[in-house]
């Protein structure tokens, strides 16, 4: 009678060659992993609220984000992709399979707010916008503007650094069909609130990628007691509005069409259009 192997499915990281299971347990050596085995895990909405508010700095916030399990549908999806839904071209790699922490300068002048991780992008690499076509666009644009150390980003540990900019997302887990539910967006909004609070003292501007990023940034600013224009500013490519942080200093919010393949392949968003918005940050 044949025996069923219980050995873990270990595959080499594309940069370090170190073997990892999918999803990747925190604190096991994945490049840029902000968490460890002792990082507290949010499994409910109240826990997200409490852990986000109590995060003393960006490092602690990113660690707590990266192990969050508060949205059962998103947890199930991200882990199913990581174990049985790998894209064929990445079948030889381990998948992060956890929420995507923020990446970049811990005291940014510019905060980029995207939609959500891609199932075979951030959900594979563990770094926001890394490993997919959207990342190819945003990191190349940030490089051209002087915020990124290199024009491409293909894996955590590839040497990419951001100076003066930080990237986060409205939703930190890869959602089915790239469509988080309103409840999932509200839950993840508590992590974004703390991101804005921690960034606020030196923050000059925010770039919202897509209408969901725009709405998330405005909603978070309102929850924090910032001054937000009324009626609600409308999203559009190149849209701009001014928010006033709790300490009274102005922060510009600019909008760009999302760097999705649907927009970039069709020409709805061009490199020149993206560069023009980033130049105003």
C-alpha positions as CSV (number, residue, x, y, z in Angstrom):
1,X,0.0,0.0,0.0
2,X,1.4,3.4,-1.0
3,X,2.1,5.9,1.7
4,X,1.1,9.5,1.5
5,X,4.0,11.9,2.1
6,X,3.6,14.4,4.9
7,X,6.8,16.2,4.1
8,X,6.3,20.0,3.6
9,X,6.4,21.3,0.0
10,X,9.5,23.4,0.1
11,X,10.7,25.5,-2.9
12,X,13.6,27.9,-3.3
13,X,13.3,31.7,-3.0
14,X,14.3,33.2,-6.4
15,X,16.9,35.5,-4.8
16,X,18.4,33.7,-1.8
17,X,17.7,30.1,-2.9
18,X,16.5,29.3,0.7
19,X,13.7,26.8,0.9
20,X,10.3,27.9,2.1
21,X,6.8,26.3,2.3
22,X,3.8,28.2,0.9
23,X,2.4,30.2,2.6
24,X,5.5,31.5,4.3
25,X,5.5,31.4,8.1
26,X,6.6,34.7,9.7
27,X,10.1,34.9,11.0
28,X,11.5,32.1,8.9
29,X,14.0,34.1,6.9
30,X,12.0,35.5,3.9
31,X,13.7,38.6,2.7
32,X,12.1,41.8,4.1
33,X,9.6,39.9,6.3
34,X,8.7,42.4,9.0
35,X,7.1,39.8,11.3
36,X,8.3,37.0,13.6
37,X,6.7,34.1,15.4
38,X,5.7,36.4,18.2
39,X,3.9,39.0,16.1
40,X,0.3,39.3,17.4
41,X,-2.3,38.1,14.9
42,X,-5.6,39.9,14.3
43,X,-8.5,37.4,13.7
44,X,-11.4,39.8,14.2
45,X,-12.3,43.4,13.3
46,X,-11.9,44.6,16.9
47,X,-8.4,43.1,17.0
48,X,-7.5,44.9,13.8
49,X,-8.6,48.2,15.4
50,X,-6.7,47.5,18.6
51,X,-3.5,46.2,17.0
52,X,-3.4,49.0,14.4
53,X,-3.9,51.8,17.0
54,X,-1.2,50.3,19.2
55,X,1.5,50.0,16.5
56,X,4.3,52.3,17.7
57,X,6.0,52.7,14.3
58,X,5.9,51.6,10.7
59,X,7.9,48.4,11.3
60,X,5.5,47.2,14.0
61,X,2.5,48.1,11.8
62,X,3.8,46.3,8.8
63,X,4.6,43.2,10.9
64,X,1.0,43.1,12.3
65,X,-0.5,43.7,8.8
66,X,1.6,40.9,7.4
67,X,0.0,38.2,9.6
68,X,-3.6,39.5,9.7
69,X,-6.3,36.8,9.4
70,X,-9.4,39.0,10.1
71,X,-11.2,38.4,6.7
72,X,-11.9,34.7,6.2
73,X,-12.7,34.9,2.5
74,X,-9.4,36.7,1.8
75,X,-7.4,34.3,3.9
76,X,-8.9,31.3,2.1
77,X,-8.2,32.8,-1.3
78,X,-4.7,34.0,-0.8
79,X,-3.7,30.6,0.7
80,X,-5.4,28.6,-2.0
81,X,-3.5,30.5,-4.6
82,X,-0.3,30.0,-2.7
83,X,-0.8,26.3,-2.5
84,X,-2.8,25.0,-5.4
85,X,-3.4,28.0,-7.6
86,X,0.2,29.1,-8.6
87,X,0.6,30.4,-12.0
88,X,2.5,27.9,-14.2
89,X,5.4,30.3,-14.8
90,X,6.0,30.6,-11.1
91,X,5.3,27.0,-10.1
92,X,8.9,26.4,-9.0
93,X,8.7,29.3,-6.5
94,X,7.3,29.5,-2.9
95,X,4.4,31.9,-2.4
96,X,4.3,34.4,0.4
97,X,0.5,33.8,0.8
98,X,0.1,36.5,3.5
99,X,-1.1,40.1,3.5
100,X,1.2,42.6,1.8
101,X,3.0,44.9,4.2
102,X,3.8,48.5,3.2
103,X,7.2,49.1,1.5
104,X,9.4,52.1,1.4
105,X,10.6,55.0,3.5
106,X,9.3,54.8,7.1
107,X,9.0,58.6,7.2
108,X,7.7,59.4,3.7
109,X,7.0,62.7,2.1
110,X,4.8,60.8,-0.4
111,X,2.4,58.0,0.3
112,X,1.1,55.9,-2.6
113,X,-2.2,54.1,-2.0
114,X,-3.0,51.3,-4.3
115,X,-6.0,48.9,-4.5
116,X,-4.8,45.4,-3.3
117,X,-2.1,42.8,-3.9
118,X,-2.2,40.7,-7.0
119,X,-2.7,37.0,-6.5
120,X,0.5,36.0,-8.4
121,X,2.3,39.3,-7.6
122,X,2.5,40.5,-4.0
123,X,0.9,37.3,-2.9
124,X,3.9,35.5,-4.3
125,X,6.7,38.0,-3.6
126,X,5.7,39.5,-0.2
127,X,6.4,43.0,-1.4
128,X,3.7,45.4,-2.5
129,X,3.4,45.8,-6.3
130,X,6.4,43.5,-6.9
131,X,6.3,40.7,-9.4
132,X,3.5,41.8,-11.7
133,X,2.8,44.2,-14.6
134,X,1.4,46.8,-12.4
135,X,4.6,46.9,-10.4
136,X,6.6,47.2,-13.6
137,X,4.8,50.4,-14.2
138,X,4.7,52.0,-10.8
139,X,8.3,51.2,-9.9
140,X,9.6,52.4,-13.2
141,X,7.7,55.6,-12.8
142,X,9.0,56.1,-9.3
143,X,12.5,55.5,-10.5
144,X,12.2,58.1,-13.2
145,X,11.0,60.6,-10.6
146,X,13.9,59.8,-8.3
147,X,12.0,57.9,-5.5
148,X,13.2,54.3,-6.4
149,X,16.7,53.0,-6.5
150,X,16.1,50.8,-9.6
151,X,13.5,50.7,-12.4
152,X,12.2,47.2,-11.7
153,X,11.1,45.1,-8.9
154,X,10.8,41.3,-9.3
155,X,11.3,39.7,-5.8
156,X,11.7,40.7,-2.2
157,X,15.4,40.9,-1.6
158,X,16.2,42.2,-5.1
159,X,17.8,45.3,-3.8
160,X,15.0,47.8,-4.4
161,X,14.9,50.8,-2.0
162,X,12.5,53.7,-1.9
163,X,13.5,57.2,-0.6
164,X,10.9,59.7,0.4
165,X,8.0,57.4,-0.7
166,X,6.1,54.6,0.8
167,X,3.6,52.3,-0.9
168,X,0.5,50.8,0.9
169,X,-2.8,49.5,-0.3
170,X,-6.5,50.0,0.6
171,X,-6.7,46.2,1.0
172,X,-3.7,44.2,2.1
173,X,-4.7,40.7,0.9
174,X,-5.2,39.5,-2.7
175,X,-9.0,39.4,-3.3
176,X,-10.8,37.0,-5.7
177,X,-11.3,38.7,-9.1
178,X,-9.4,41.7,-7.7
179,X,-12.7,42.8,-6.0
180,X,-12.7,43.2,-2.2
181,X,-16.1,43.5,-0.6
182,X,-17.1,46.7,1.2
183,X,-16.8,44.9,4.5
184,X,-13.2,43.8,3.7
185,X,-12.3,47.4,2.6
186,X,-13.7,48.7,5.9
187,X,-11.8,46.2,7.9
188,X,-8.5,46.9,6.2
189,X,-9.1,50.6,6.5
190,X,-8.0,50.5,10.1
191,X,-4.5,49.5,9.0
192,X,-4.5,52.4,6.5
193,X,-5.6,54.8,9.3
194,X,-2.5,54.1,11.3
195,X,-0.4,54.3,8.1
196,X,-1.6,57.8,7.6
197,X,-1.2,58.8,11.2
198,X,2.4,57.6,11.3
199,X,3.2,59.2,8.0
200,X,1.4,62.5,8.7
201,X,4.2,64.6,10.4
202,X,6.3,64.7,7.3
203,X,3.8,63.9,4.7
204,X,3.5,66.3,1.7
205,X,1.2,64.4,-0.6
206,X,-0.6,61.1,-1.4
207,X,-1.0,59.4,-4.8
208,X,-4.2,57.3,-5.0
209,X,-4.1,54.7,-7.7
210,X,-7.7,54.1,-8.9
211,X,-11.0,55.1,-7.5
212,X,-10.8,52.6,-4.6
213,X,-7.4,54.0,-3.5
214,X,-8.9,57.5,-3.8
215,X,-12.0,56.6,-1.7
216,X,-9.9,54.8,0.9
217,X,-7.5,57.7,1.4
218,X,-10.5,60.1,1.8
219,X,-12.3,57.8,4.2
220,X,-9.2,57.3,6.3
221,X,-8.5,61.0,6.4
222,X,-12.0,61.7,7.7
223,X,-11.8,59.0,10.4
224,X,-8.6,60.6,11.6
225,X,-10.3,64.0,11.9
226,X,-8.5,65.6,9.0
227,X,-10.2,68.3,7.1
228,X,-11.6,66.9,3.9
229,X,-13.5,69.0,1.3
230,X,-17.2,68.6,0.9
231,X,-18.9,67.5,-1.3
232,X,-16.5,64.6,-1.6
233,X,-13.8,65.3,-4.2
234,X,-14.4,63.3,-7.4
235,X,-11.8,60.8,-8.6
236,X,-10.2,61.2,-12.0
237,X,-6.8,60.9,-13.6
238,X,-5.0,64.0,-12.5
239,X,-7.6,65.0,-10.0
240,X,-6.2,66.9,-7.0
241,X,-7.6,68.1,-3.7
242,X,-6.1,69.4,-0.5
243,X,-6.5,67.7,2.9
244,X,-5.5,69.3,6.2
245,X,-3.9,67.0,8.8
246,X,-4.7,67.0,12.5
247,X,-1.7,69.3,13.1
248,X,-2.9,71.8,10.6
249,X,-0.5,71.3,7.7
250,X,-1.9,70.7,4.2
251,X,-1.5,67.4,2.3
252,X,-2.2,67.1,-1.4
253,X,-4.1,64.1,-2.7
254,X,-3.7,63.3,-6.3
255,X,-5.4,60.7,-8.4
256,X,-4.2,58.4,-11.2
257,X,-5.8,55.7,-13.1
258,X,-4.6,52.4,-11.6
259,X,-1.6,50.8,-13.2
260,X,-3.6,47.7,-14.1
261,X,-3.1,45.9,-17.3
262,X,-6.6,46.8,-18.3
263,X,-5.5,50.5,-18.3
264,X,-1.9,50.2,-19.5
265,X,-2.5,47.7,-22.3
266,X,-5.4,49.8,-23.7
267,X,-3.6,53.1,-23.5
268,X,-6.0,54.6,-21.1
269,X,-3.0,55.1,-18.9
270,X,0.4,56.0,-20.6
271,X,3.8,56.4,-19.0
272,X,3.7,60.1,-19.8
273,X,0.3,60.4,-18.0
274,X,1.6,58.7,-14.9
275,X,4.8,60.7,-14.9
276,X,2.9,63.9,-15.1
277,X,0.9,63.1,-12.0
278,X,3.9,61.9,-10.0
279,X,5.8,65.1,-11.0
280,X,3.1,67.1,-9.0
281,X,3.5,65.1,-5.8
